[in-house]
Amino acid sequence: MDKLPSKEDIIKILKSVKDPESEMSVFELGLVKNVDYLQEKRTIVVRCDFLRRNPSCVGCLPIAWLIQKKITDDLSKKFLEYDDVDNVEFQII
């Protein structure tokens, strides 16, 4: 595996990770706004826009959180396959 994902690799990852509710990719849904690499921390920082997808129904929020957790777990697994990536952090914007 490469040391770091290229721009093309990042796009492939975003296209491969699906929202379990809609089966659309996070790329198609535009959920990921930015991906950065912090070299000193060997960390990928992913900025996600989950807020616009949160339901207004308080009882539905736990389901939305489970969906978000599945997406972030899947993204983490893909990014952690790269040799120079030790951590993946998510920022909700």
N, C-alpha and C positions, 0 to 999 in steps of 0.2 A: 504494500500500500504506500502511496505517496506520503510525504511528510505533512503537507498541508493541502486542503482542498483548493483547487483553482476556482475561478468564477464559474466555469462550466460545470465543475463538480458540485458546487453549491446549488446551481440551478437544477441539476439532476436530482440532488437530494430533496430539494423543495418540491419537485414534481413527483417524487416517489412516495413521499409521506402524505397519507390521506387523512382527511377529516372523517372519523368513523361514522358521523351522522349523515353526511352528504355524499361520501365516497369521492369527493373532489379533492384534488391535491391542494396543499397549503400554498403552492405557487399560484394555482388558478384562483384561489380565494383571496389572495393578496394579504395573507395573515402575517407574513414575515416582511418587515419593513427594512431591516438592515442586518448584516452579519459582519462583525468585526473580529479581529484576532489580536489578543493582548499577548505579545511575545514574552514579556517578562513573567507572566503567569501561565503561559502555555494554555490560554483559555479562549474559546470561541464565545463571543457574546452575541446572542440572537435577540433582536428587538421585535416583539410580536404585538399585533393589534388584536387582542382578544376582546377588548372592552365593547366594541361595536356589536359583537356577537353575543354578549351576555343578555339573557332574557330579563324582562322586567318582572316576571313572576318570581317571588322569593323562593317558592318551593321548587322551582326549576333550576336555580343556581347550582345546587350540588351536582346535577347532571352535566351542566355546562363545565364545571370544574373538572369532572372526570374526563370529559372529552378533551379539554385543554391539557390535562395531565398525560393522556395517551399521546397527543401530538408532540408535546415536549419530550416525553420519553423516547418516542420514535426518532425525533430529530437528534437527540443526544446520542443514541446508539450509532447512528450513521456518522456523526462528526467524530465520535471517539474512535472510529476505525483508523483515523489518521495518526501517524507516529508522533507528530509534534503537538497533538491535542490531548491534554490531560483532563481538562474540565470544560463543561459547557454551562454557561449561565444564560438565564432568560430574563429579559426586562420587558414588562408589560407596559405598552405605551398607549 
